[in-house]
Amino acid sequence: MERDGAAFVEETTALADKLCLLMSFLSKAYITWFTRTYSDGGEFLQSYRRVRTTDSDDPDWEDLVLSPPDIRPFLSQALSGYDTRTASGFDLRIPILYYVYAQSSRFVEDRLTTLFLALEKLLSSLDADDPEDDLLSRSELSTLWKAIRPALEEMGKTPKQIDLVLAKRRELQRAPLMHRIERHLNSLNIDITDIGGFRGVRKLVAVRNLLAHDKGEVPIDTVIYETHRLETIVERMLLKLLSWEGKTLTPTYNNRPVRGENA
């Protein structure tokens, strides 16, 4: 049977891209390929592509998310898990890339913010995979607004202020962030009691909100500490979603100050 060289190259390239992505996650460094060659005696195909490089140092063995002997078994399980998730519409690629890019961030604030983007992407995919009903239906929200508007007018709010409150009413239908985090970590059977539990997560979210929404500088030691916590949570979520059931090293060596926090 004659092989379609171009189709074979595309299929194997897609496989190589997935393996590079998974290895990037394990090693906390961006890994990719820059050339590919195909030859079957009758056809020779070769191509190159421009790839970016980073200034990040090679990770130490003690800072990998898995022990070296577990890497090969992980790749076998994770490749299958990744394909299964992708086929169901669950996006793991973008959260993994955010996680990897965070490792080479110049400032720790950037690292926490980028890791939080990875967390939010995971939560959004989990929301879609296992949706909850809105806290209020459209009709219920409309009924509530009919009671709220007169109350706002009685308070002396201006028409412009009332319109601004109206613009935010959709938020009343959405579940709070902490509820989503707790719900999905519990559904994935991810234990975080060793890194402060959900009380610790509330501290993390508070620091992220200070960085994103408030003026002024957040103490650097606080940002570093919460970055350790967040990185560990994202790693555990990715490992679980990639179908890994073996031992892990999260928090990895540099993040272990969060272990055993008295929350």
C-alpha positions in Angstrom: 0.0 0.0 0.0 1.5 3.3 -1.0 2.0 5.8 1.8 0.9 9.4 1.5 4.1 11.1 2.6 2.6 14.5 3.3 -0.2 13.1 5.4 2.2 11.0 7.3 4.4 14.0 8.0 1.4 16.0 9.3 0.2 13.1 11.6 3.7 12.6 13.1 4.2 16.3 13.5 1.0 16.6 15.5 2.2 13.7 17.7 5.6 15.4 18.1 3.9 18.7 19.1 1.9 16.9 21.8 4.9 15.1 23.2 6.9 18.4 23.2 4.0 20.1 25.0 3.9 17.3 27.7 7.7 17.4 28.1 7.6 21.2 28.4 5.1 20.8 31.3 7.3 18.2 33.1 10.5 20.1 32.7 9.1 23.6 33.3 10.8 24.8 30.1 9.6 25.4 26.5 10.5 22.4 24.3 9.8 22.2 20.6 11.3 21.1 17.3 12.7 23.1 14.5 13.2 20.7 11.6 11.5 17.6 10.2 12.6 15.1 7.5 10.7 12.3 5.7 12.1 9.8 3.3 10.6 6.6 2.0 12.9 5.8 -1.0 10.6 7.5 -3.4 9.9 10.8 -1.7 12.0 13.2 0.4 10.4 15.9 2.4 12.3 18.3 4.6 11.2 21.6 6.3 12.4 24.0 8.9 10.6 26.5 11.1 11.7 29.5 13.1 11.2 28.9 16.9 11.6 31.2 19.8 14.1 30.5 22.6 13.9 31.6 26.3 16.5 32.7 28.8 15.2 30.2 31.4 17.8 27.9 33.0 17.5 24.2 32.6 15.5 22.8 35.6 17.2 20.8 38.3 16.1 17.2 38.6 14.8 18.0 42.1 12.4 20.6 40.6 10.7 18.3 38.1 7.0 17.5 38.9 7.7 13.8 38.6 10.6 11.5 39.4 12.8 10.6 36.4 11.7 6.9 36.4 8.1 8.1 36.1 8.6 10.2 33.0 8.2 7.5 30.4 5.0 6.0 32.1 3.6 9.5 32.4 4.1 10.3 28.7 2.2 7.1 27.8 -0.7 7.8 30.1 -0.7 11.6 29.5 -0.8 11.3 25.7 -3.9 9.2 25.9 -5.4 11.4 28.5 -4.6 14.5 26.4 -6.3 13.1 23.3 -9.3 12.0 25.3 -9.8 15.5 26.8 -9.2 17.2 23.4 -11.7 15.0 21.7 -14.3 16.0 24.3 -13.6 19.7 23.7 -11.5 20.2 26.8 -8.6 22.5 26.2 -5.4 21.5 28.0 -2.9 23.1 25.5 -3.4 26.7 26.5 -3.2 26.1 30.3 0.0 24.1 29.8 1.5 26.8 27.7 0.6 29.5 30.3 2.2 27.3 33.0 5.4 26.9 30.9 5.6 30.6 30.0 5.2 31.5 33.7 8.5 29.8 34.4 10.5 32.3 32.4 8.7 35.4 33.6 11.1 38.1 34.6 9.1 39.4 37.5 7.4 37.2 40.2 4.2 39.3 39.8 4.1 38.3 36.1 4.6 34.7 37.1 1.7 34.6 39.5 -0.6 36.4 37.0 0.3 34.0 34.2 -0.2 31.0 36.4 -3.6 32.4 37.5 -4.5 32.6 33.8 -3.7 28.9 33.5 -5.9 28.2 36.6 -8.8 30.2 35.1 -8.6 28.4 31.8 -8.7 25.1 33.5 -11.7 26.2 35.6 -13.5 27.4 32.5 -13.0 24.0 30.7 -14.1 22.2 33.8 -17.2 24.4 34.0 -18.1 23.5 30.5 -17.3 19.8 31.1 -19.5 19.7 34.2 -21.8 22.7 34.1 -23.9 24.0 37.0 -27.2 25.9 36.6 -27.0 29.7 36.9 -27.6 30.9 40.4 -30.5 32.9 39.1 -32.5 32.2 35.9 -33.2 35.2 33.6 -36.8 35.4 34.8 -35.6 35.3 38.4 -33.0 38.0 37.7 -35.7 40.1 36.1 -38.0 39.7 39.1 -35.1 40.6 41.4 -34.3 43.7 39.4 -37.8 44.9 39.7 -37.4 45.0 43.4 -33.8 46.4 43.4 -34.5 49.4 41.1 -37.1 51.0 43.4 -34.7 50.4 46.4 -31.9 52.1 44.5 -34.1 55.1 43.7 -35.2 55.3 47.3 -31.5 55.4 48.3 -31.1 58.5 46.1 -29.0 56.8 43.4 -28.8 58.7 40.1 -30.1 57.2 36.8 -26.5 56.8 35.7 -25.6 54.9 38.9 -28.6 52.7 38.5 -27.6 51.9 35.0 -24.1 51.0 36.2 -25.6 48.6 38.8 -27.8 47.1 36.1 -24.7 46.5 33.9 -23.3 44.3 36.7 -26.4 42.3 37.5 -25.3 39.4 35.3 -22.6 38.7 38.0 -25.5 37.6 40.3 -26.0 34.6 38.0 -22.4 33.4 38.1 -20.9 31.2 40.8 -18.1 32.9 42.8 -14.5 32.0 42.0 -13.8 30.3 45.3 -16.9 28.0 44.8 -15.6 27.0 41.4 -12.1 26.3 42.7 -13.4 24.2 45.6 -15.9 22.3 43.5 -13.5 21.3 40.8 -10.6 20.4 43.1 -13.0 18.2 45.1 -14.4 16.6 41.9 -10.9 15.8 40.8 -10.0 14.4 44.2 -7.1 16.8 44.6 -6.0 17.3 48.2 -4.4 20.6 49.1 -4.5 20.3 52.9 -0.7 20.2 52.9 -0.4 23.6 51.3 -2.9 25.5 53.3 -6.2 24.0 52.2 -9.0 26.3 50.9 -8.2 28.9 53.5 -4.8 29.2 51.8 -6.5 29.4 48.4 -8.5 32.4 49.7 -5.2 34.1 50.6 -4.0 33.4 47.1 -7.1 34.8 45.4 -6.8 37.9 47.7 -3.2 38.5 46.6 -4.1 38.0 42.9 -6.9 40.6 43.3 -4.5 43.1 44.9 -2.1 42.7 42.0 -4.9 42.9 39.4 -7.2 45.6 40.8 -5.6 47.7 43.5 -3.0 50.4 43.4 0.3 50.2 45.1 2.8 47.4 45.6 2.1 44.0 47.2 4.9 42.8 49.5 7.3 40.7 47.3 7.6 37.9 49.9 3.8 37.5 49.9 3.7 37.3 46.1 6.5 34.7 46.1 4.7 32.6 48.7 1.4 32.6 46.9 3.1 31.9 43.6 4.5 28.7 45.2 1.0 27.7 46.3 -0.6 28.5 42.9 2.0 26.7 40.9 1.5 23.6 43.0 -2.3 23.7 42.5 -2.0 24.1 38.7 0.5 21.2 38.6 -1.7 18.9 40.5 -4.7 19.8 38.3 -2.8 19.3 35.1 -1.4 15.9 36.3 -4.9 14.7 37.2 -6.4 15.9 34.0 -3.7 14.2 32.0 -4.7 10.9 33.7 -1.6 10.5 35.8 -2.4 8.4 38.9 1.2 7.8 40.1 3.3 9.7 42.6 4.1 13.3 42.1 6.7 15.8 43.5 4.4 18.8 43.9 5.2 21.0 45.5 8.6 20.7 43.8 11.8 21.7 45.6 11.6 25.4 45.2 8.0 25.6 46.2 8.2 23.5 49.4 8.0 26.5 51.8 4.2 26.2 51.4 4.1 22.7 52.6 2.7 22.3 56.1 1.3 25.8 56.4 -0.7 26.2 59.5 -3.9 27.3 57.8 
